[in-house]
């Protein structure tokens, strides 16, 4: 049998291996399991940088791009799950809840979104309600029903605006805070503006414990401008995360 000597005492190698295994298992158990529904399949860099950021903030996280695992403590979900309230709401570059919009070019002369009937439109693929669901519902409310061949699905909001700016479509969806800095320089106008909405956020799951509070605090502090590579996994309009109660009061004001 192989023996290992420590502090004058000899320990069997199998016992040492058992101690090491227990230590590794304890480290895994101490990790906070975090799930993210990513908007991209290119996640390696963001996974590494977000893990390191959380670790530096006192959150030992095991990040998975899977929001269905039963043991998750926290999950980032785009969309508006029924009967659930986020512990942190995703906010735009102004630090507010996002606002869905339809964008058109100034030269198009669109006075009302009813005039988008029969036009080619750019939307954003994925579960983010700002990218398709809410803007299309606004069209339906005024009787505009685009045919499938009139809808061009872009991978992100920049690509949707690119389709509009290059005259491939007559209008494009966007988010108000995201697009505001681009209006004047690109001769764009907001043809329709919805209400502020909780369109994405962090939700507590079955595996939540007090250990996850450090992770929540860290997530509340990170901003897109701090590390754009981390935010590549979130919808393009997301610039940070904030407590939902503060956002409700700010938007009502």
Secondary structure, 3 states (H helix, E strand, C coil): CCEEEECCEEEEHHHHHHHHHHHHHHHHHHCEEEEECCCCCCCHHHHHHHHHHHHHCCCCEEEECCCCCCCCCEEEEECCCCCCCCCEEEECCCCCCEEEEEEEEHHHCCCCHHHHCCCCEEEECCCCCCCCHHHHHHHHHCCCCCCHHHEEEECCHHHHHHHHHCCCCCEEEEEHHHHHHHHHHHCEEEEEEEEEECCEEEEECCCCCCCHHHHHHHHHHCCCCCCCCHHHHCCCCCCEEECHHHHHHHHHC
